[in-house]
Amino acid sequence: MNLSQIMAQAQKMQRELRKAKDALASKEFTLSKNGMVNVTMLGNKTIKSIDIDKDALDAENKEMLEESIALCINELLKEILSQEEAINEKITGSSNGGGLF
C-alpha cells in the first residue's frame, strides 16, 4: 500500500467518523429516576430538558430530587461516552479514535 492509498484511507475514516459523531450529537438520550425526574440529553452532551414530577416538588424530597437529577445526568454521560467509544472502535479499530481527532 503506497502513501497516497494510506492517506485516502485515513481521509475516508475521518469522514466516516465525523458523520457518525454528527449523527450521535443530535441523538436524544432520555433517562428517568425514581419517577421524580426525567432528563433528556443530546449526544453532544447538551441537556435538552429536565422534567420534574410536580409531586416531587416538596421540601422533604429536595435531597432525593437533586440526587436523582445528578444520577440521570451522570448515567446519560456514561451512555454517550460508551456510544462514542463504540463509534471509534467500529471505524478506526481504537476506542480513542485512532488518533484521527
GULODREN-858280 format. One record per residue: residue in three letters; x, y, z of N, C-alpha, C in turn. Coordinates in steps of 0.001 Angstrom, whole numbers, plus 500000, padded with zeros to 6 digits. Layout:
BEGIN
ALAXYZXYZXYZ ...
END
This chain:
BEGIN
MET500857498831500000500000500000500000500905501234500000 ASN500693502109499037501547503292498973500979504426499830 LEU501741505477499943501381506594500818500058507244500415 SER499810507402499130498559508040498699497343507177499053 GLN497494505859499003496402504967499393496146505055500900 ILE497217505126501659497097505255503119496408506566503472 MET496816507642502803496199508947503057494718508936502668 ALA494389508320501547492992508240501105492168507444502110 GLN492731506356502616492023505538503602491819506326504904 ALA492830507063505327492718507870506551491664508956506383 GLN491633509602505225490629510635504972489223510046504956 LYS489084508849504389487780508175504368487332507874505798 MET488261507378506621487923507086508016487532508364508754 GLN488236509461508497487890510730509137486478511171508747 ARG486131511040507468484777511420507020483720510547507678 GLU483973509236507731483020508315508370482871508626509851 LEU483983508900510498483968509213511925483211510506512180 ARG483463511520511372482775512804511526481274512637511316 LYS480894511873510292479473511653510003478791510925511168 ALA479436509898511686478860509135512804478763509999514063 LYS479778510804514325479747511667515514478723512787515370 ASP478529513293514149477483514299513926476107513705514186 ALA475911512459513744474629511781513986474421511568515484 LEU475469511162516182475380510964517629475070512280518336 ALA475658513376517883475481514678518528474021515107518570 SER473242514725517572471836515141517534470888514085518097 LYS471408512929518454470589511857519017470164512212520443 GLU468916511883520781468413512153522130468537510922523016 PHE468969511161524246469068510127525266468201510579526437 THR467321509717526900466416510078527988466510509044529096 LEU466477509524530334466548508649531490465655509203532587 SER465011508293533291464133508667534398464643508008535668 LYS464524508707536778464937508174538078463843508386539114 ASN463549507327539819462623507355540955461243507914540600 GLY460913507964539329459632508533538923459521510018539236 MET460620510603539658460615512003540077461124512939538982 VAL462088512441538232462760513307537266463013512542535969 ASN462914513268534868463159512725533546464107513703532837 VAL465303513229532478466301514093531852466528513629530416 THR466512514584529497466835514306528100468087515081527739 MET469065514349527209470344514938526834470632514561525387 LEU471239515475524662471650515192523295473028514537523317 GLY473349513861522240474631513182522142475824514111522188 ASN475609515411521993476707516377522122476853516853523569 LYS476154516167524473476209516389525925475513517665526369 THR474595518150525552473768519294525910472473518770526529 ILE472099519324527657470840518916528281469706519596527533 LYS468807518780527003467669519311526251466531519667527198 SER466271518785528162465185519077529096465350518293530390 ILE464778518858531429464656518180532721463203518347533134 ASP462518517233533279461110517253533672461001516699535084 ILE460481517507535974460339517112537378458870516909537676 ASP458537515761538233457161515460538602456716516462539671 LYS455533517024539481455066518060540406454958517552541840 ASP454684516259542008454588515702543358455956515625544039 ALA457015515690543249458367515635543811458820516989544346 LEU458086518041543994458466519388544415457980519671545833 ASP458593518998546746458263519122548152459586519248548906 ALA459623520082549896460862520322550643461473519023551174 GLU460625518067551523461119516788552040461847515986550962 ASN461544516243549698462135515494548590463358516179547985 LYS463737517327548519464805518126547914466074517319547661 GLU466596516658548661467848515911548530467708514758547533 MET466607514023547606466388512902546690466230513402545251 LEU465560514517545076465375515100543753466711515533543161 GLU467519516205543964468838516633543495469699515427543124 GLU469662514390543945470422513177543672469922512490542404 SER468616512472542196468037511846541000468474512570539732 ILE468504513894539774468954514682538612470423514386538328 ALA471247514395539363472675514117539179472897512709538633 LEU472173511726539149472303510348538665471924510247537193 CYS470832510877536824470402510857535420471485511437534517 ILE471971512599534873472980513264534042474236512410533941 ASN474717511887535060475937511072535040475758509799534223 GLU474616509140534351474366507918533580474221508216532092 LEU473586509331531759473466509713530355474837510017529757 LEU475682510713530503477038510995530029477819509705529786 LYS477682508730530682478352507439530505477841506732529246 GLU476539506782529014475956506144527826476474506803526553 ILE476527508123526539477026508838525363478498508514525135 LEU479287508507526180480702508166526062480869506745525526 SER480060505835526014480107504457525547479801504374524053 GLN478817505143523601478484505141522183479576505805521352 GLU480207506847521885481339507472521185482470506467521009 GLU482772505726522075483833504719522011483487503619521011 ALA482208503216520977481782502182520026481941502670518581 ILE481629503927518348481804504506517009483284504495516640 ASN484125504966517546485561504986517290486093503576517017 GLU485684502636517834486145501251517684485719500680516332 LYS484490500933515955483963500393514694484706500968513489 ILE484966502262513514485544502914512339487066502845512322 THR487690503030513480489156503117513497489827501889514105 GLY489039501077514812489636499928515486490216500283516843 SER490021501532517259490536502004518542489457502817519243 SER489277502613520541488223503319521267488490504815521399 ASN489729505254521145490033506686521274490068507395519924 GLY489601506739518879489556507371517568490803507175516736 GLY491723506359517227492917506051516477493821507247516217 GLY493645508311517003494474509490516819494045510362515646 LEU492854510068515071492403510851513928491870512206514351 PHE491389512316515590490847513590516076491407513884517428 
END
